[in-house]
Amino acid sequence: MDVAQVLHMNGGKGENSCANNSLIQKKVIAMTKPIMEEALTNLYSSTSPSKLAIADLGCSSGPNTFLVTSEIIEVVDRICRNLNKEYPEYHVFLNDLPGNDFNAIFRSLPSFLVTLKTRIQTGAGKCFFTGVPGSFYSRLFPTNSLNFVYSSYSLMWLSQVPEGVENNKGNIYMACTSPPNVLKAYYEQFQRDFTTFLECRSKELVVGGRMVLTLLGRRSSNPADKECCYIWELMALALNEMVDEGIIEEEKLDSFNIAQYAPYPDEVRFTKEGSFKIDRLKVSKVYWNPYNTDKFGLLILNPSEVRKLGDGYGVAKYMRAVAEPLLVSHFGEQIIDEVFIRYQKIVADRMAKEETEFVNVTVSMTKRG
């Protein structure tokens, strides 16, 4: 599987699109906003760039793409007013893999700019937007050209499925039944990729530039712990059911693995790449159910949403938006509806019996001089 070609969330505005199934990401963006504000405040306490170059790496498509941008601009606008500094011009680079729905992003750009102008009624600087298709595990920008890098729920995706995991039979990811060599291969692939990412960004950021990165992670030192692997283990159950019934070939399932790794905080904190100083590292959690309200939750807007709370609907829709392109590329389109019907039932059963949540690792960094 060529990850760079098939890894993208469902585009468009359909029922299974990223645009209509991104509440979890929205909650995480809200949860981590204070860390972003702190990083931008520290950036402006030490420098006053007349042009602020911002890169959103793994921007996806849908409402959260411009949510991140608007919050960054609002924070900088407030900082400039409080510190009596000149408002910068904003150059926003929206990056994702080539399969991302960039057309949807730029079709919605005019309406976003109108909304932004209404929300920020001061003399905020002009905003310029550029789409940057490509892998963030390679150079994307000129040397010393960026001031601030942001990424949310993207860096847990690996550049490739680790090599040497052919014996991970019956699983599609790390699991409690995965052989030790599979866990080691995933860990080593993450270390290579994360080091490469930092090396690339160290060249692109100016000295003193900031990065705020949020990725799925885990609190346990065990890489096969349920808190990071369970969501994929349940999908593997649905796929194995279909193998047992002859709908999917066993060999086809055994050759499918997800290119993702949810790191333990120390695996982010201690790296071989030494260009960045870690300012803050925080671990948080968010419930699987995107309709589950909490401090950062969202109101359910109609009764039909309420009926979906306990049946795994929201989780299955979110995971379909994430995983459908990967599954289609390997198994074909004809099985997709059946996979997610089964997956929803399995998820609903587990959610009724136990608390299910994602663990997030957020790190704020500064490029050293």
VOBA-1610 file (N, C-alpha, C; in pm, whole numbers, padded with zeros to 5 digits, always signed):
BEGIN
Met+00085-00120+00000Met+00000+00000+00000Met+00088+00125+00000Asp+00070+00210-00099Asp+00140+00338-00106Asp+00063+00438-00020Val+00110+00460+00103Val+00036+00543+00198Val+00012+00682+00143Ala+00112+00741+00079Ala+00098+00879+00030Ala-00013+00892-00074Gln-00044+00784-00144Gln-00147+00790-00247Gln-00287+00763-00194Val-00300+00684-00089Val-00434+00642-00045Val-00475+00700+00090Leu-00381+00762+00164Leu-00415+00814+00296Leu-00477+00953+00284His-00605+00961+00306His-00677+01088+00313His-00814+01059+00368Met-00873+01156+00435Met-01009+01139+00481Met-01105+01159+00365Asn-01225+01105+00378Asn-01324+01118+00272Asn-01352+01264+00244Gly-01344+01302+00117Gly-01366+01441+00079Gly-01513+01470+00053Gly-01538+01590-00001Gly-01673+01631-00033Gly-01755+01665+00089Lys-01888+01663+00071Lys-01980+01698+00179Lys-02085+01589+00202Gly-02054+01467+00162Gly-02149+01358+00176Gly-02161+01308+00318Glu-02249+01210+00336Glu-02278+01157+00469Glu-02154+01099+00538Asn-02064+01042+00459Asn-01945+00978+00515Asn-01819+01063+00500Ser-01834+01191+00473Ser-01719+01279+00448Ser-01656+01326+00578Cys-01533+01371+00566Cys-01465+01436+00678Cys-01542+01559+00723Ala-01598+01633+00626Ala-01669+01757+00659Ala-01785+01733+00755Asn-01846+01614+00748Asn-01962+01586+00833Asn-01931+01488+00947Asn-01804+01455+00965Asn-01768+01360+01070Asn-01636+01399+01135Ser-01629+01521+01183Ser-01502+01571+01238Ser-01520+01636+01375Leu-01620+01592+01451Leu-01643+01652+01582Leu-01532+01618+01681Ile-01477+01500+01672Ile-01368+01463+01764Ile-01249+01557+01743Gln-01213+01578+01618Gln-01102+01668+01590Gln-01131+01809+01641Lys-01257+01852+01628Lys-01294+01985+01674Lys-01278+01997+01825Lys-01318+01892+01896Lys-01301+01892+02041Lys-01153+01901+02079Val-01070+01825+02009Val-00928+01823+02041Val-00864+01960+02013Ile-00904+02023+01904Ile-00854+02158+01874Ile-00889+02254+01988Ala-01013+02244+02038Ala-01055+02331+02149Ala-00976+02301+02276Met-00953+02173+02303Met-00881+02134+02423Met-00737+02184+02424Thr-00676+02188+02308Thr-00535+02224+02300Thr-00512+02371+02267Lys-00618+02448+02254Lys-00605+02590+02220Lys-00519+02667+02320Pro-00531+02644+02452Pro-00445+02719+02546Pro-00296+02699+02521Ile-00255+02580+02476Ile-00114+02556+02447Ile-00072+02635+02324Met-00160+02640+02224Met-00133+02720+02105Met-00121+02868+02141Glu-00211+02917+02226Glu-00207+03058+02267Glu-00077+03089+02340Glu-00034+02999+02427Glu+00091+03020+02500Glu+00209+03027+02404Ala+00212+02937+02304Ala+00323+02936+02209Ala+00327+03065+02128Leu+00212+03112+02083Leu+00207+03235+02004Leu+00242+03357+02090Thr+00198+03358+02214Thr+00232+03468+02305Thr+00382+03474+02326Asn+00444+03358+02349Asn+00589+03354+02368Asn+00663+03396+02241Leu+00608+03358+02125Leu+00669+03398+01998Leu+00672+03550+01987Tyr+00560+03613+02023Tyr+00550+03759+02009Tyr+00618+03835+02122Ser+00650+03767+02230Ser+00723+03834+02336Ser+00871+03847+02302Ser+00918+03767+02207Ser+01059+03769+02170Ser+01085+03825+02032Thr+00981+03842+01952Thr+00998+03892+01816Thr+00869+03958+01770Ser+00878+04038+01665Ser+00759+04106+01610Ser+00761+04094+01458Pro+00732+03975+01405Pro+00739+03959+01260Pro+00633+04041+01188Ser+00674+04109+01081Ser+00578+04186+01002Ser+00497+04095+00911Lys+00552+03977+00885Lys+00482+03875+00807Lys+00487+03746+00887Leu+00370+03688+00914Leu+00363+03565+00994Leu+00331+03450+00901Ala+00429+03361+00883Ala+00410+03245+00797Ala+00370+03125+00883Ile+00251+03072+00857Ile+00191+02967+00937Ile+00171+02844+00849Ala+00210+02728+00898Ala+00186+02603+00824Ala+00098+02512+00907Asp-00014+02470+00849Asp-00102+02369+00911Asp-00075+02238+00838Leu-00007+02147+00905Leu+00038+02024+00842Leu-00062+01912+00870Gly-00116+01855+00762Gly-00223+01757+00775Gly-00355+01828+00795Cys-00381+01930+00714Cys-00497+02019+00733Cys-00629+01951+00706Ser-00630+01841+00627Ser-00752+01772+00586Ser-00845+01869+00512Ser-00975+01842+00513Ser-01073+01932+00454Ser-01195+01934+00543Gly-01282+02031+00524Gly-01397+02043+00612Gly-01383+02161+00706Pro-01475+02175+00799Pro-01481+02296+00883Pro-01360+02316+00972Asn-01291+02210+01012Asn-01179+02227+01104Asn-01057+02289+01039Thr-01048+02281+00906Thr-00933+02338+00837Thr-00922+02487+00866Phe-01031+02558+00847Phe-01028+02702+00869Phe-01052+02738+01016Leu-01103+02644+01095Leu-01116+02669+01239Leu-00979+02695+01300Val-00883+02612+01267Val-00747+02629+01320Val-00690+02764+01277Thr-00704+02795+01147Thr-00650+02921+01096Thr-00713+03041+01165Ser-00845+03040+01179Ser-00913+03154+01240Ser-00872+03172+01385Glu-00853+03061+01457Glu-00814+03073+01598Glu-00672+03127+01611Ile-00582+03085+01522Ile-00447+03139+01526Ile-00449+03289+01499Ile-00523+03331+01398Ile-00528+03473+01363Ile-00593+03554+01475Glu-00699+03501+01535Glu-00764+03572+01646Glu-00670+03588+01765Val-00594+03484+01794Val-00499+03491+01906Val-00392+03595+01878Val-00334+03594+01758Val-00231+03692+01723Val-00288+03833+01724Asp-00410+03848+01675Asp-00476+03979+01675Asp-00487+04033+01818Arg-00527+03946+01910Arg-00541+03989+02050Arg-00405+04021+02113Ile-00304+03939+02081Ile-00170+03964+02134Ile-00118+04099+02087Cys-00135+04128+01958Cys-00087+04254+01902Cys-00157+04373+01966Arg-00287+04361+01991Arg-00359+04470+02057Arg-00308+04490+02199Asn-00288+04380+02272Asn-00245+04390+02411Asn-00103+04443+02424Leu-00017+04406+02329Leu+00123+04450+02334Leu+00149+04575+02252Asn+00042+04628+02192Asn+00052+04747+02109Asn+00154+04729+01996Lys+00144+04614+01930Lys+00234+04583+01820Lys+00158+04589+01687Glu+00234+04610+01581Glu+00174+04618+01448Glu+00119+04481+01406Tyr+00002+04481+01342Tyr-00056+04356+01296Tyr+00022+04303+01176Pro+00056+04175+01177Pro+00132+04120+01064Pro+00042+04084+00947Glu+00102+04066+00831Glu+00034+03996+00723Glu+00046+03847+00749Tyr-00056+03774+00711Tyr-00058+03630+00736Tyr-00042+03555+00604His+00055+03465+00602His+00066+03373+00489His+00043+03234+00545Val-00071+03174+00510Val-00112+03046+00566Val-00091+02937+00462Phe-00011+02837+00498Phe+00015+02724+00410Phe-00066+02605+00460Leu-00154+02554+00376Leu-00238+02439+00411Leu-00182+02315+00343Asn-00129+02225+00424Asn-00060+02108+00371Asn-00135+01979+00402Asp-00138+01891+00306Asp-00183+01753+00326Asp-00134+01672+00207Leu-00158+01542+00213Leu-00118+01455+00102Leu-00199+01487-00023Pro-00150+01450-00140Pro-00217+01490-00265Pro-00362+01445-00277Gly-00401+01336-00210Gly-00539+01289-00219Gly-00638+01371-00140Asn-00590+01466-00061Asn-00680+01551+00018Asn-00770+01634-00074Asp-00888+01669-00026Asp-00984+01745-00107Asp-00952+01895-00099Phe-00843+01935-00166Phe-00805+02076-00167Phe-00909+02162-00239Asn-00977+02105-00338Asn-01080+02182-00409Asn-01188+02229-00313Ala-01231+02141-00221Ala-01333+02180-00123Ala-01282+02292-00034Ile-01156+02286+00005Ile-01099+02391+00090Ile-01108+02526+00022Phe-01063+02532-00101Phe-01055+02663-00166Phe-01189+02712-00219Arg-01283+02621-00237Arg-01419+02666-00268Arg-01482+02738-00149Ser-01443+02698-00029Ser-01501+02760+00090Ser-01419+02879+00141Leu-01306+02908+00077Leu-01220+03017+00124Leu-01288+03154+00120Pro-01358+03193+00013Pro-01420+03327+00013Pro-01516+03349+00130Ser-01599+03249+00160Ser-01693+03267+00271Ser-01619+03271+00404Phe-01510+03196+00417Phe-01432+03202+00540Phe-01373+03341+00561Leu-01321+03402+00456Leu-01260+03534+00469Leu-01363+03639+00510Val-01485+03625+00460Val-01592+03717+00501Val-01622+03699+00649Thr-01633+03573+00693Thr-01659+03545+00834Thr-01546+03596+00923Leu-01423+03574+00881Leu-01307+03619+00958Leu-01307+03771+00973Lys-01339+03840+00867Lys-01341+03986+00872Lys-01447+04036+00969Thr-01559+03963+00978Thr-01665+04000+01072Thr-01621+03976+01216Arg-01551+03866+01240Arg-01510+03830+01376Arg-01395+03917+01425Ile-01306+03957+01334Ile-01192+04041+01372Ile-01213+04178+01312Gln-01258+04269+01392Gln-01299+04400+01342Gln-01193+04507+01363Thr-01073+04464+01401Thr-00963+04559+01415Thr-00892+04569+01282Gly-00775+04629+01283Gly-00698+04646+01160Gly-00608+04529+01131Ala-00658+04408+01149Ala-00575+04289+01128Ala-00519+04285+00987Gly-00401+04226+00976Gly-00334+04222+00848Gly-00403+04133+00747Lys-00363+04147+00622Lys-00421+04068+00514Lys-00379+03921+00527Cys-00463+03834+00472Cys-00438+03690+00479Cys-00420+03634+00339Phe-00314+03557+00320Phe-00287+03493+00193Phe-00277+03342+00217Phe-00340+03266+00129Phe-00348+03121+00148Phe-00283+03046+00032Thr-00212+02940+00066Thr-00148+02856-00034Thr-00170+02709+00002Gly-00210+02629-00095Gly-00220+02485-00075Gly-00087+02420-00105Val-00045+02330-00018Val+00085+02263-00033Val+00066+02112-00026Pro+00038+02047-00138Pro+00025+01900-00136Pro+00160+01833-00124Gly+00169+01733-00038Gly+00295+01662-00022Gly+00306+01604+00118Ser+00400+01515+00138Ser+00421+01451+00267Ser+00503+01540+00358Phe+00459+01555+00484Phe+00538+01633+00578Phe+00659+01555+00630Tyr+00681+01435+00578Tyr+00804+01363+00604Tyr+00909+01395+00498Ser+00892+01509+00432Ser+00991+01560+00337Ser+00989+01713+00348Arg+01086+01779+00285Arg+01088+01924+00285Arg+00970+01977+00204Leu+00903+02078+00261Leu+00786+02137+00196Leu+00803+02286+00169Phe+00891+02352+00244Phe+00903+02498+00241Phe+01049+02540+00233Pro+01075+02663+00185Pro+01214+02713+00179Pro+01276+02725+00319Thr+01406+02731+00321Thr+01480+02743+00446Thr+01443+02872+00520Asn+01424+02861+00651Asn+01395+02976+00738Asn+01277+03060+00687Ser+01170+02993+00648Ser+01057+03064+00590Ser+00931+03063+00678Leu+00929+02981+00784Leu+00809+02966+00867Leu+00831+03023+01006Asn+00723+03079+01063Asn+00725+03126+01201Asn+00653+03031+01297Phe+00548+02965+01246Phe+00465+02883+01334Phe+00413+02762+01257Val+00430+02644+01316Val+00382+02519+01257Val+00281+02457+01352Tyr+00169+02414+01295Tyr+00062+02353+01374Tyr+00023+02222+01306Ser-00002+02120+01386Ser-00052+01994+01331Ser-00137+01926+01437Ser-00254+01880+01397Ser-00344+01813+01490Ser-00398+01684+01427Tyr-00377+01574+01498Tyr-00428+01443+01457Tyr-00375+01399+01320Ser-00247+01425+01295Ser-00187+01384+01169Ser-00057+01307+01187Leu+00023+01346+01286Leu+00158+01289+01297Leu+00160+01145+01347Met+00048+01093+01392Met+00047+00950+01427Met+00046+00863+01302Trp+00013+00923+01186Trp+00016+00848+01060Trp+00161+00835+01014Leu+00202+00716+00981Leu+00338+00688+00939Leu+00354+00709+00789Ser+00479+00722+00747Ser+00506+00739+00604Ser+00481+00611+00525Gln+00483+00497+00595Gln+00460+00368+00530Gln+00423+00265+00635Val+00363+00157+00590Val+00344+00042+00679Val+00482-00014+00711Pro+00513-00039+00838Pro+00646-00090+00873Pro+00678-00219+00799Glu+00803-00238+00766Glu+00846-00361+00700Glu+00859-00473+00803Gly+00837-00595+00757Gly+00856-00710+00843Gly+00740-00740+00935Val+00616-00700+00896Val+00500-00727+00981Val+00407-00831+00917Glu+00462-00911+00827Glu+00379-01009+00756Glu+00321-01114+00850Asn+00382-01133+00967Asn+00330-01234+01060Asn+00228-01178+01159Asn+00178-01059+01131Asn+00075-00998+01218Asn-00063-01049+01177Lys-00078-01177+01167Lys-00197-01238+01106Lys-00320-01222+01195Gly-00431-01191+01128Gly-00556-01171+01200Gly-00572-01032+01258Asn-00466-00952+01254Asn-00470-00815+01304Asn-00450-00718+01189Ile-00492-00595+01210Ile-00468-00492+01109Ile-00383-00379+01165Tyr-00338-00397+01289Tyr-00261-00294+01359Tyr-00190-00366+01474Met-00120-00294+01557Met-00066-00354+01678Met-00181-00400+01767Ala-00166-00517+01826Ala-00270-00573+01911Ala-00205-00660+02017Cys-00285-00702+02115Cys-00230-00786+02222Cys-00180-00919+02169Thr-00228-00960+02053Thr-00182-01086+01993Thr-00071-01067+01890Ser-00026-00944+01870Ser+00080-00919+01772Ser+00214-00972+01824Pro+00294-01037+01739Pro+00426-01083+01780Pro+00517-00965+01818Pro+00615-00985+01905Pro+00704-00876+01947Pro+00773-00804+01833Asn+00809-00876+01725Asn+00877-00810+01613Asn+00787-00707+01545Val+00655-00728+01550Val+00561-00632+01490Val+00560-00502+01572Leu+00554-00515+01703Leu+00556-00396+01789Leu+00686-00319+01771Lys+00796-00390+01761Lys+00927-00328+01741Lys+00933-00256+01607Ala+00877-00318+01503Ala+00880-00257+01370Ala+00800-00127+01367Tyr+00684-00126+01432Tyr+00604-00004+01438Tyr+00677+00107+01513Tyr+00737+00072+01628Tyr+00810+00171+01706Tyr+00926+00230+01626Glu+01002+00147+01560Glu+01117+00196+01485Glu+01075+00282+01366Gln+00962+00247+01302Gln+00914+00329+01191Gln+00872+00466+01241Phe+00804+00471+01356Phe+00766+00600+01413Phe+00889+00684+01446Gln+00991+00623+01506Gln+01111+00698+01541Gln+01179+00754+01417Arg+01187+00677+01311Arg+01246+00726+01186Arg+01164+00843+01130Asp+01033+00824+01127Asp+00947+00927+01069Asp+00948+01055+01151Phe+00937+01042+01282Phe+00930+01162+01367Phe+01064+01237+01362Thr+01174+01166+01358Thr+01305+01231+01345Thr+01315+01305+01212Thr+01269+01241+01104Thr+01270+01305+00973Thr+01183+01430+00974Phe+01066+01421+01035Phe+00976+01537+01044Phe+01047+01653+01114Leu+01110+01627+01226Leu+01178+01733+01301Leu+01295+01791+01222Glu+01369+01706+01152Glu+01481+01755+01072Glu+01433+01849+00961Cys+01323+01813+00897Cys+01269+01898+00790Cys+01220+02032+00845Arg+01146+02026+00956Arg+01093+02150+01012Arg+01204+02239+01069Ser+01312+02178+01117Ser+01421+02258+01173Ser+01486+02343+01065Lys+01482+02299+00943Lys+01535+02377+00832Lys+01437+02485+00787Glu+01309+02458+00800Glu+01207+02549+00745Glu+01167+02660+00842Leu+01175+02634+00972Leu+01140+02734+01073Leu+01255+02830+01098Val+01223+02955+01125Val+01323+03052+01167Val+01366+03019+01310Val+01480+03067+01352Val+01522+03051+01490Val+01419+03118+01581Gly+01376+03047+01685Gly+01272+03099+01772Gly+01131+03069+01725Gly+01119+03007+01607Gly+00989+02967+01557Gly+00928+02858+01644Arg+00796+02851+01645Arg+00726+02757+01733Arg+00653+02650+01655Met+00638+02534+01721Met+00553+02427+01671Met+00462+02379+01783Val+00335+02352+01748Val+00241+02288+01840Val+00184+02167+01767Leu+00211+02049+01820Leu+00174+01924+01754Leu+00088+01840+01848Thr-00025+01792+01796Thr-00111+01702+01872Thr-00130+01574+01792Leu-00108+01461+01857Leu-00128+01333+01790Leu-00189+01233+01887Leu-00257+01136+01831Leu-00307+01027+01914Leu-00189+00961+01984Gly-00206+00929+02111Gly-00097+00868+02185Gly-00150+00767+02285Arg-00070+00745+02388Arg-00110+00651+02493Arg-00040+00690+02623Arg-00100+00651+02736Arg-00038+00675+02866Arg+00046+00557+02911Ser+00018+00441+02857Ser+00088+00319+02893Ser+00217+00305+02812Ser+00318+00246+02872Ser+00441+00219+02798Ser+00426+00100+02703Asn+00316+00025+02716Asn+00289-00090+02630Asn+00232-00043+02496Pro+00302-00063+02385Pro+00254-00013+02256Pro+00128-00082+02206Ala+00093-00198+02265Ala-00028-00269+02225Ala-00141-00248+02325Asp-00130-00146+02409Asp-00233-00120+02509Asp-00367-00085+02442Lys-00476-00120+02508Lys-00609-00097+02450Lys-00636+00049+02422Glu-00580+00140+02504Glu-00615+00281+02488Glu-00566+00340+02355Cys-00475+00273+02288Cys-00432+00322+02158Cys-00465+00227+02043Cys-00494+00101+02075Cys-00512+00001+01970Cys-00654-00052+01957Tyr-00736-00028+02058Tyr-00867-00092+02067Tyr-00957-00057+01949Ile-00954+00069+01907Ile-01043+00113+01799Ile-01017+00034+01671Trp-00889-00003+01647Trp-00854-00082+01529Trp-00877-00231+01553Glu-00861-00276+01678Glu-00888-00416+01709Glu-01035-00449+01680Leu-01124-00357+01710Leu-01266-00381+01686Leu-01297-00386+01536Met-01225-00304+01460Met-01243-00312+01314Met-01190-00445+01262Ala-01080-00493+01321Ala-01027-00624+01281Ala-01128-00735+01311Leu-01203-00721+01421Leu-01307-00820+01451Leu-01411-00826+01340Ala-01454-00708+01293Ala-01553-00704+01185Ala-01497-00770+01059Leu-01374-00740+01026Leu-01312-00798+00906Leu-01293-00949+00921Asn-01255-00995+01041Asn-01239-01139+01063Asn-01371-01214+01053Glu-01480-01151+01097Glu-01613-01212+01079Glu-01639-01238+00931Met-01602-01139+00850Met-01627-01150+00706Met-01535-01253+00641Val-01416-01273+00698Val-01329-01382+00652Val-01393-01517+00683Asp-01443-01530+00806Asp-01506-01656+00847Asp-01625-01691+00759Glu-01695-01591+00707Glu-01813-01614+00624Glu-01779-01619+00475Gly-01651-01609+00443Gly-01609-01621+00304Gly-01628-01495+00221Ile-01657-01383+00285Ile-01678-01257+00212Ile-01544-01193+00175Ile-01445-01209+00264Ile-01310-01157+00242Ile-01213-01275+00246Glu-01114-01274+00160Glu-01012-01379+00161Glu-00919-01357+00281Glu-00883-01466+00348Glu-00796-01457+00465Glu-00661-01396+00429Glu-00607-01432+00313Glu-00479-01378+00271Glu-00486-01227+00251Lys-00603-01182+00207Lys-00621-01038+00186Lys-00618-00964+00320Leu-00683-01019+00420Leu-00682-00958+00553Leu-00541-00961+00613Asp-00473-01073+00600Asp-00341-01088+00662Asp-00237-00995+00600Ser-00264-00944+00482Ser-00167-00854+00416Ser-00204-00707+00435Phe-00301-00679+00523Phe-00346-00541+00544Phe-00306-00495+00684Asn-00231-00385+00692Asn-00193-00325+00820Asn-00204-00174+00811Ile-00247-00113+00920Ile-00265+00031+00927Ile-00132+00099+00957Ala-00099+00204+00881Ala+00026+00277+00899Ala+00007+00389+01001Gln+00000+00350+01127Gln-00024+00448+01233Gln+00051+00403+01359Tyr+00093+00500+01441Tyr+00157+00467+01567Tyr+00120+00575+01668Ala+00066+00532+01783Ala+00028+00624+01890Ala+00137+00622+01997Pro+00219+00726+02007Pro+00337+00719+02093Pro+00307+00743+02240Tyr+00393+00688+02322Tyr+00403+00717+02465Tyr+00472+00853+02478Pro+00434+00937+02575Pro+00492+01072+02583Pro+00644+01076+02575Asp+00713+00983+02641Asp+00860+00985+02638Asp+00914+00959+02498Glu+00837+00894+02412Glu+00881+00869+02276Glu+00877+00995+02191Val+00802+01095+02237Val+00799+01227+02173Val+00901+01319+02240Arg+00913+01307+02371Arg+01000+01397+02449Arg+01147+01374+02419Phe+01187+01248+02408Phe+01329+01215+02391Phe+01353+01165+02249Thr+01412+01249+02167Thr+01440+01213+02028Thr+01587+01243+01997Lys+01637+01181+01892Lys+01775+01202+01851Lys+01795+01340+01789Glu+01690+01396+01731Glu+01699+01526+01665Glu+01702+01635+01774Gly+01801+01721+01771Gly+01819+01814+01882Gly+01796+01960+01851Ser+01721+01990+01745Ser+01704+02129+01703Ser+01596+02203+01781Phe+01516+02131+01861Phe+01402+02193+01927Phe+01409+02176+02078Lys+01362+02279+02147Lys+01344+02275+02291Lys+01196+02253+02319Ile+01164+02156+02403Ile+01025+02130+02437Ile+00981+02226+02548Asp+00881+02305+02520Asp+00829+02402+02616Asp+00718+02342+02703Arg+00639+02256+02641Arg+00528+02196+02715Arg+00489+02064+02649Leu+00457+01966+02731Leu+00405+01840+02681Leu+00288+01800+02770Lys+00173+01780+02709Lys+00052+01751+02786Lys-00019+01629+02729Val-00070+01546+02818Val-00151+01431+02780Val-00296+01458+02819Ser-00387+01435+02726Ser-00530+01459+02752Ser-00609+01342+02695Lys-00740+01345+02715Lys-00824+01239+02662Lys-00952+01300+02605Val-01014+01227+02513Val-01143+01266+02457Val-01221+01137+02433Tyr-01350+01139+02463Tyr-01432+01019+02447Tyr-01445+00981+02300Trp-01455+00849+02276Trp-01480+00802+02140Trp-01605+00866+02081Asn-01707+00872+02161Asn-01836+00921+02112Asn-01828+01071+02090Pro-01830+01119+01966Pro-01815+01263+01942Pro-01934+01345+01990Tyr-02046+01278+02022Tyr-02163+01350+02072Tyr-02166+01355+02224Asn-02066+01297+02289Asn-02059+01297+02434Asn-02011+01434+02479Thr-02093+01510+02549Thr-02058+01646+02585Thr-01977+01648+02713Asp-01883+01740+02718Asp-01805+01766+02837Asp-01766+01913+02833Lys-01660+01951+02903Lys-01620+02091+02906Lys-01599+02146+02766Phe-01547+02063+02677Phe-01519+02108+02542Phe-01619+02050+02442Gly-01732+01996+02491Gly-01825+01925+02406Gly-01911+02015+02321Leu-01990+01952+02237Leu-02078+02022+02145Leu-02221+01985+02174Leu-02312+02078+02158Leu-02454+02050+02182Leu-02509+01962+02072Ile-02596+01870+02108Ile-02666+01787+02011Ile-02784+01868+01960Leu-02798+01877+01829Leu-02887+01976+01773Leu-03028+01927+01745Asn-03051+01795+01739Asn-03186+01749+01711Asn-03207+01612+01774Pro-03332+01570+01792Pro-03361+01443+01861Pro-03300+01321+01795Ser-03286+01324+01663Ser-03229+01207+01597Ser-03085+01184+01640Glu-03014+01293+01671Glu-02878+01280+01721Glu-02878+01211+01857Val-02975+01243+01941Val-02982+01186+02075Val-02994+01034+02068Arg-03072+00984+01974Arg-03093+00841+01962Arg-02966+00768+01920Lys-02871+00842+01866Lys-02749+00780+01818Lys-02642+00766+01927Leu-02667+00822+02043Leu-02562+00829+02145Leu-02506+00694+02183Gly-02591+00595+02205Gly-02543+00470+02261Gly-02522+00360+02160Asp-02535+00386+02031Asp-02533+00274+01936Asp-02408+00270+01848Gly-02306+00345+01884Gly-02182+00342+01808Gly-02188+00416+01677Tyr-02298+00486+01651Tyr-02316+00552+01522Tyr-02206+00654+01494Gly-02185+00744+01591Gly-02087+00851+01570Gly-01947+00798+01550Val-01909+00695+01627Val-01775+00638+01616Val-01757+00572+01479Ala-01857+00494+01437Ala-01847+00426+01308Ala-01840+00528+01193Lys-01915+00636+01202Lys-01913+00737+01096Lys-01777+00807+01091Tyr-01725+00839+01210Tyr-01593+00903+01216Tyr-01486+00813+01158Met-01488+00686+01201Met-01386+00593+01153Met-01401+00562+01005Arg-01524+00567+00955Arg-01541+00546+00811Arg-01479+00662+00733Ala-01499+00783+00781Ala-01438+00899+00715Ala-01286+00887+00712Val-01229+00827+00817Val-01084+00811+00827Val-01035+00693+00743Ala-01100+00577+00759Ala-01044+00450+00710Ala-01096+00406+00574Glu-01207+00460+00528Glu-01265+00409+00403Glu-01168+00411+00286Pro-01095+00521+00261Pro-01002+00517+00146Pro-00898+00406+00158Leu-00849+00379+00280Leu-00751+00272+00299Leu-00812+00135+00271Leu-00933+00114+00321Leu-01000-00015+00302Leu-01038-00037+00156Val-01086+00066+00091Val-01124+00053-00051Val-01002+00018-00136Ser-00888+00081-00107Ser-00769+00057-00189Ser-00720-00087-00176His-00750-00153-00064His-00699-00288-00041His-00804-00396-00068Phe-00928-00373-00021Phe-01031-00476-00030Phe-01132-00452-00141Gly-01138-00331-00193Gly-01239-00298-00293Gly-01360-00232-00229Glu-01435-00163-00311Glu-01546-00082-00260Glu-01668-00165-00220Gln-01681-00284-00274Gln-01804-00360-00258Gln-01828-00407-00114Ile-01726-00413-00031Ile-01744-00464+00106Ile-01765-00354+00209Ile-01749-00229+00170Ile-01737-00120+00268Ile-01861-00103+00355Asp-01978-00100+00294Asp-02100-00082+00374Asp-02114-00193+00478Glu-02088-00316+00437Glu-02102-00430+00529Glu-01999-00422+00643Val-01879-00381+00613Val-01776-00367+00718Val-01825-00272+00827Phe-01879-00158+00787Phe-01913-00057+00887Phe-02047-00084+00955Ile-02135-00161+00893Ile-02255-00208+00964Ile-02213-00298+01079Arg-02123-00391+01051Arg-02074-00482+01155Arg-01993-00406+01260Tyr-01909-00316+01214Tyr-01824-00239+01304Tyr-01907-00157+01402Gln-02013-00094+01352Gln-02098-00015+01440Gln-02158-00101+01552Lys-02201-00221+01517Lys-02260-00309+01618Lys-02156-00351+01723Ile-02037-00383+01678Ile-01931-00424+01770Ile-01893-00308+01862Val-01877-00189+01805Val-01841-00071+01884Val-01951-00040+01986Ala-02077-00046+01943Ala-02188-00017+02034Ala-02187-00113+02153Asp-02161-00240+02126Asp-02156-00340+02234Asp-02046-00306+02334Arg-01928-00270+02287Arg-01816-00240+02377Arg-01839-00108+02451Met-01895-00010+02384Met-01920+00119+02449Met-02023+00107+02560Ala-02115+00012+02546Ala-02216-00009+02649Ala-02157-00074+02774Lys-02041-00137+02760Lys-01983-00214+02870Lys-01863-00146+02935Glu-01802-00051+02868Glu-01680+00009+02921Glu-01663+00152+02870Glu-01582+00228+02942Glu-01553+00365+02900Glu-01448+00360+02790Thr-01476+00427+02681Thr-01385+00426+02567Thr-01340+00568+02536Glu-01211+00586+02519Glu-01158+00720+02497Glu-01030+00715+02416Phe-01003+00825+02347Phe-00875+00845+02280Phe-00783+00922+02374Val-00655+00892+02367Val-00553+00965+02443Val-00476+01053+02345Asn-00456+01179+02382Asn-00386+01273+02298Asn-00254+01315+02363Val-00151+01331+02283Val-00024+01387+02328Val-00002+01518+02251Thr+00008+01626+02325Thr+00032+01758+02264Thr+00168+01809+02310Val+00249+01852+02215Val+00383+01904+02248Val+00402+02040+02182Ser+00455+02132+02260Ser+00488+02266+02211Ser+00640+02280+02209Met+00697+02322+02098Met+00842+02327+02080Met+00886+02462+02026Thr+01011+02496+02055Thr+01076+02615+02000Thr+01204+02574+01930Lys+01227+02629+01811Lys+01351+02600+01740Lys+01467+02672+01809Arg+01571+02596+01840Arg+01688+02651+01906Arg+01768+02741+01811Gly+01846+02831+01870Gly+01933+02917+01791Gly+02063+02847+01754
//
